[in-house]
């Protein structure tokens, strides 16, 4: 997979929205064995992957409900 310039990724995001950006760039990026492209594009993509990971992590808080 080849990532375009970060400006092109930002333009795609602005034109198509987060969901389409995720489907077009994030999902394929996570499935590829090899990815090439500018460093800035990697960093841009990784922001979305990190945010997705952090939003899907289980809470670190203890459940203090009855019977726990």
N, C-alpha and C positions, 0 to 999 in steps of 0.2 A: 504494500500500500504506500502511496506517496501523498504526503500532506502538502497542500498548497501554502502559499505565503499566509502569514497570520492575518493580514488585511483582507484576504479573500475569505478566510474563515469567519471573520467578524462581519463581513458583508453578507455572507450566506445566513448567518445567525439573525442579522437585522431583517433580512428579506423574508425568511422562512419560519422564524420562531424557534424556541428552545426544543420543542418536541421533534420537529423535522431535523434540526441540527443534531440532536442526539441520535436519531435513526440513521442519518447520513454519515456522521463522522465518529461519534463515540462508540456505538456498537461495533462497527467494522474495525475500529482501532483496537478494541479489546480482544477481538477474535484473531487478529493477524499475528503471524510469527515474526514478520519483519515489517518495519515501517521506516520510511525515509522522509526527509523533509527538513525545513529550517528549524533550528532550535526553538525559536519563538513560537512556532506552531505547536511543537510538542508541549511547551509550557502552557499554552492556551488550552489545549485539549485536556491536559492533566488537571487543570482547575475544575473542569466539569466532572471528571472521574473522582477526584477527591471530594467534591461537594456531594456527589451521589453516594459515595461510600459513607461519609459522615452522616448523611440524612437517613441512611438505612441501618446504621449500627444500633444494636439494642441499647437501651438506657443503662447507664452505670449505676442508677439509683436502686436501692433495695426496696422491695415491695414490703410495706409495713402493714398490710391489711391483716385482718383477723385470720388466725391459724397459720401465720407465717413464722 
